[in-house]
Amino acid sequence: MSINWFPGHMHKARKEIAEVMPQVDIIIEMLDARIPFSSENPLVPQLRGNTPCIKVLNKADLADPLLTARWVEHFEQQAGVKAIPISQQNPEQIRALLQLCNTMLPERNLDIRAARAMIMGIPNVGKSTLINTLAGRTIAKTGNEAGVTKMQQRIKLDNNVILTDTPGFLWPKLNPPTCGYRLAVTGAIKDTVFDYADIAMFAADYLLQAYPGAVMQRFGLTEQPENDLALMDAIGVKRGAMRKGGVVDLEKAGSILITELRAGNLGPVTLETPEMVSAELTAAKAEEAAKAKEKAEREAERKRKAQRKYR
């Protein structure tokens, strides 16, 4: 599945962020702890340059804690990057971000000028909720829907920090393609862009490999399904997602699975590991190289034919 979701307001947001970036002291990049790589916007490194960055793995309460620790270690191998997992059920954990901002900028005289932070992240990653917690009041509009924030806004916070909020935006091309599935599964992409049966099959296949016990317990299964389709059929039967003639409605069954997964009803689940992503990137790079080679060979053949034609 290829999802290229780059609405006009997101293109505008990217340009505005690039213009403001030189004035920013530190970046807070919000990630979804369930998909730390897929929710990491590849445009951010291009835009931030050497600006220090705090990668906030939000929704850590929904993610596998062992894998979250591995992702934190992975991110902190990057220069100028600090990674911390948070749960929005823990306000104190969130407010500690302000102190961390100042700690990462020790050379700044914060008595003279406030630290200027910018918060960035994909749609529906929880930026607005975090901002409201930091500010101690409702400033940013929240909603369980991708793309709620539409324009930049500056907010004065405690600890002498001025925060610039930015609209959540995705990137023009999702690579590797599996990122699109994971973003859809967690709700970062609007549900109107895909069908539940498609992404639910992807989720079912992964869950059977990584968390089979959690799936069986949640849906009351006594035997582990052999594959993704068998799991979807089992969910449809258990939850009554049936069509006439006793056929499982895969769209409804898929909606049930995705809803349960997003709500955390399957327990803590992380949909990718550093090793998995590394392998996917290697495979995607090889595929792109093969396509480029094939294209070059076709172009060379076209030129040879053209030359023979005019001899």
N, C-alpha and C positions, 0 to 999 in steps of 0.2 A: 504494500500500500504506500502510495506517495501522497503526502499532504503538504501542499504549499499554501499556507494561510498567512498572507501578508497584507492586511487591509490598509487602506490609505492613511488612517490615523497612525498606524504603526510605522509606516515609512516616514511620516512627518516627525514622529517621536525620535526616530533614529537620528535624523538630521539635527534636531534641537539638542539632543544629548551630546552629539559631537561638538556643537558650538559651545556648550556650557562646560564641557569636560576640563579645559585648561584652568578653570577657576576652582576646581574641586580638590580638596585635600585627601579625601578617602572615599572609597566606594563600598557600599553594602550591597552585595549581590544575593538576592533571595533565591534559594534552590528548593526543590521538593526533595526531601530526604528519601523518598521512595524511588526517585529517578534522578540522582544527583548529576549524572552526565547529560542525560537527555534534556534536563531543565536548565543546564548551563548554556547560556547563549554564546555561540562562538564569535559573535560580534563584539562582546565585552572586552576581550583582550586587545582587539584592534583599537577600541575606543579609549581604554584606560591607560595604555602605555605603561609607565612605571608607577602610576598612582597606586598606593597601598589598597588592598582589597580584603574585606571580610566576607567570606562565603558563609551565609547562614543557611544551614540545612533545616528548613522549617518542616513542620508536621512530623518531627522525629518520633512522636508517640505512635504514629501509624507505620513506622518503618522498622525493619529488623535491626536491633541495636548492634549486633556483631558486624553487620555490613556497614552500618553508619560509621562505626569506628574505623573501618578500613577505608571508607571514602574520605574521612577527615584526614587520615594519614596521607592519602593519595594527594589531596589538594594542597596540603601544607608542604609538599615537596616543591611547589612553585614559589618563586621569589616574590616576597612582599605580600604573601597570602596567609591569612589566618582563617581557619574553618571551625565553626561551632554549630552543634546541633541544638535546636530549641523546640519546645512545644508551646503552642499558644495558650495552653492550659496553665502555663507557669509564667505569670507576669514578671516575677523577679528575674528569671532567666533572660527574658527579653530586655528588661531595663539594664542589665549588665552590659548590653551592647554599647551604651553610651560611654561607659568607663573604658571599654576596649578601644573605642574610637580614639579617645585621648591617649591611651597607652601606646597605640601604634604611631602616634605623632608626637614623640617626646621633644623634638626640636622646636615645636611651635610654642609661641608665647600666648597661651590661651587667655591670659589676663588682658591682653591687648585686643586680640581678635578671636572670634569664635571659630571652632573647627567647622569647615564646610564639608558636609557629607552628602553623597547622592545615593539613593536607594534604587536599585534596578532589579528586574526580574521578569519572568514570563507571565502571561495572564493567569489569574486564579491561583497564584502561588502563596498568597496571604500577605502581600505587602500592606494593604490598607488596614487590616486588623493589627498588624505589628505597629504601624505608625500611630494608630489610635491608642494603643497600649503605652507606647513611648511618650506620647503627648499627654496622657492622662485625661483625654477628652476625645469626643468624636470629631475628627477632622476629615478623614478620608472616607469616602463611600465604600461600603463593603458589600459583597455578594458572592454567592457560590456560582459564578458565571464568569467565563473568560472575558477579559477586556473591560472591566468596570471603570478603571481610571482612564481618562481620555486626554488629560493635559498636565503639564508640570505645575507643581505648587511648592512653595518654600514654607517650612515650618520651624519655629523656634522651639528647641527642646532644652531640657535641663543639661547640666554638665557643660554649658557653653557650646552647644552644638546646634548648627543650623542645618536642617535636612531638606534636600530637594527631592521631592517625590516625582517619579516619572511613570508614564503609561507603560503597562506591560506589553512587550512586543515579542513576536517570534521572528524567525529569520527567513530569508527568501527560499532557502533550500535546506531540507532536513537530511543530514548525513551522519551516520548510516540511516537507511530508510526505517529501520526498527525504532528509531527515535520517535517517528510519527505515531506509531502504535502506542508507545509508552505515554506520550503526551496525551493522546486521546483517552487512554485507559484512566489516567489520573484526573482528567477534566480540564487540562490546559487548553485544549482545542474545543471550540463550540461543538455541541452534539449534532448540529445540523450539517457538519462537514463530513460525517461518516455514518455508517450503519453499525448498530450494536453487535450484530452477528459477526461482522468482520473482526472488530477489535476484541470481542469476547473470545473468539477462537484463538487469537494470539495469546490473550491472558490465560485461557484455559490450558493451553499447551505448556506455558511457563510454570503455572501453578502446580500442574501435575508433576513436573520435574523438581521444583524447588520446595513446594509446600503441600505435598499430597495429603498429609494428615490433617492439616487445617481445613482443606477443602472438604474432605470426607466428613469431618466433624460438623462443620457448619451446615452442610446440606443433608446430614443424616444418612450417609452412604455406608453400606457394610462392606463393599468391595471397591477397590480402586479402579476407576474407569481406565480402559486401555489407551485411549487417546482423547484429543480435544473434543471431537464430535460426540464420543461416548459420554463425556462429562456433561456436555451441553444437553444431551438427551436425558441424562439422569436428573439434571436440575429442572428441566422442563416437566418431567413426570412428577418430581417431588413438590414443585411449586405450582402445578396446575397450568403451566404455560403450554396449552395444547390447542390444536386446531381440530376441525371436524375430521372424523376418521381416525382419531387417535394419533395424529402426527404432531410432533413437537414443533411449536412455533419458535424457531431459532432466534428471531428478533426479540421476542419477549424474554426468552431464556437468557439471551445475551444481556439484555437490560438488567435482569435480576442479578446476574453475576457481577456486572460492572458496578451496579449500585452498592452491592454488598462489599465489594473490594474497596471502593472509594470511602465508604463509611467506616472502614476498619473492622468490619464484622468477621473477617477471616483471621483476625489477629495481626500482629506486626508483619508486614510484607514489604520487601524491597525488590524491585523489578529488574535490577541490573547490578553487576559487580564490576570492579575495575578490570578484571581479567576478561570478562565477557565483552566489555566495550572495546578493549584493546584488540581482541580477535575480530570483532565486527568491523572496526576501522581498517584493519589490515585487509580484510576481505573486500571491503568497499573500495579501498585504494587500488587493489589488484583488478577489480572489475572495471573501474574507471580507466585504468591504464590499458586494459584489453579493448575497451570501447574506443579509446583514443587511437590505438594502433590500427584497429579495423577501419576507422574513419580515414586515417592517413593513407592506408592502403587503397581504399576506394577512390580517394582524391587523386592518388598517383596513377591509378589505372585509368581514371577519366582523362587525365592529362595525356597519357600515352595514346589513348584512342584519338584524342583531338589532334595530336601531332601526326599520327598516321593518316588521318583524314585529309590533312592539307599538304601532304608530300606529293 
